[in-house]
């Protein structure tokens, strides 16, 4: 048996923009279905909101997202989770950081740390907190 975990992000009306942004950073393809596509429109203002969406890239990146309809409770919360992107190449990880940091709030700049060749944390313009790192070799 094989198990895969995927980060699932919940938004209130900005899932499409977030998926498009993450696709522009990590590459891959975006797939999305709206409430209108599913024939499940309960609020006309939300017909084009995403009921199911994902970005999948050949480099292993995979994230899912949807827009929580207004008739359901939703609180984006504060740091209830981090999305961790662990790379093996400092140049490639730095390039991802440069793209993700557009419009972001930097918590910890991307730089060497005691436990990683590179480590950084930011909260992107959609309110999602990301940790990017390149682990240091383990010398157990």
C-alpha positions in Angstrom: 0.0 0.0 0.0 1.2 3.5 -0.8 0.0 6.7 0.9 0.5 10.2 -0.4 -0.2 13.5 1.5 -1.2 16.7 -0.3 -1.7 20.1 1.2 -5.3 21.2 0.7 -5.8 25.0 1.0 -9.2 26.5 1.7 -10.0 30.0 0.5 -13.1 32.3 0.3 -13.2 33.4 -3.3 -9.4 33.5 -4.2 -8.6 29.8 -4.9 -8.3 30.3 -8.6 -5.8 33.2 -8.2 -3.9 31.2 -5.6 -3.7 28.1 -7.9 -2.6 30.2 -10.8 0.1 31.9 -8.7 1.4 28.6 -7.4 1.5 27.2 -10.9 3.5 30.2 -12.0 6.0 29.5 -9.2 6.3 25.7 -9.4 5.2 24.9 -12.9 3.0 22.0 -13.8 -0.6 22.0 -14.7 -3.7 23.5 -13.0 -7.0 21.8 -13.0 -10.1 23.3 -11.5 -13.9 22.9 -11.4 -16.3 25.6 -10.4 -19.5 25.4 -8.5 -21.2 26.2 -11.9 -19.3 23.4 -13.6 -20.6 21.0 -10.9 -24.2 22.3 -11.2 -24.1 23.2 -7.5 -24.5 27.0 -7.4 -26.2 28.1 -4.2 -25.1 31.7 -4.5 -24.9 33.3 -8.0 -22.0 35.5 -6.8 -20.0 32.3 -6.1 -20.8 30.4 -9.3 -17.2 30.8 -10.6 -15.6 29.9 -7.3 -13.5 26.7 -7.2 -15.2 23.6 -5.7 -12.1 21.5 -6.5 -8.7 22.5 -7.9 -5.1 21.4 -7.9 -1.7 22.1 -9.3 0.5 19.1 -10.1 4.1 19.5 -11.4 6.6 17.0 -12.7 9.0 18.2 -10.0 6.8 16.6 -7.3 4.9 19.7 -6.3 1.2 19.1 -5.6 -1.3 21.3 -3.8 -5.1 21.3 -3.8 -7.5 24.2 -3.1 -11.1 25.2 -3.0 -13.3 28.1 -2.1 -15.5 27.5 1.0 -19.0 28.8 0.1 -20.4 31.6 2.2 -23.1 29.5 3.7 -20.4 27.4 5.5 -18.2 28.7 8.4 -14.6 29.6 7.5 -11.8 31.2 9.3 -8.4 31.4 7.6 -6.8 31.3 10.9 -3.3 32.3 11.8 -0.5 29.8 11.1 -2.7 26.8 11.5 -0.3 25.0 9.1 2.8 25.6 7.0 3.5 24.4 3.5 7.0 23.0 3.5 9.0 22.8 0.3 12.3 21.0 0.7 14.7 21.2 -2.1 18.0 19.7 -2.9 19.5 22.6 -5.0 20.1 26.0 -3.5 19.8 27.8 -6.8 16.4 26.2 -7.7 15.1 26.7 -4.1 16.2 30.3 -4.2 14.4 30.8 -7.5 11.2 29.4 -6.0 11.7 31.7 -3.0 12.1 34.7 -5.3 8.7 34.0 -7.0 6.8 33.1 -3.8 8.0 36.2 -2.1 6.3 38.6 -4.5 3.8 40.4 -2.4 4.7 38.3 0.7 5.5 39.1 4.3 9.0 37.6 5.1 9.2 36.0 8.5 12.7 34.6 8.1 14.8 35.5 5.1 16.1 32.7 3.0 19.6 32.1 4.3 21.9 29.5 5.8 20.9 28.3 9.3 22.3 25.9 11.9 20.2 23.1 10.6 19.9 23.8 6.9 22.0 24.9 3.9 19.1 27.4 3.3 16.0 28.1 5.3 13.3 30.7 5.0 9.7 31.4 6.0 7.2 33.7 4.4 3.5 34.3 4.3 2.3 34.8 0.7 -0.2 37.3 -0.5 -3.0 34.7 0.0 -2.2 34.3 3.7 -0.5 30.9 3.3 2.8 30.4 5.3 5.5 28.6 3.4 8.8 27.2 4.7 11.5 26.6 2.1 14.7 24.8 2.9 17.6 22.8 1.6 18.6 20.4 4.4 22.2 20.3 5.6 23.9 16.8 5.3 23.2 14.8 8.4 26.4 13.8 10.2 24.6 11.7 13.0 
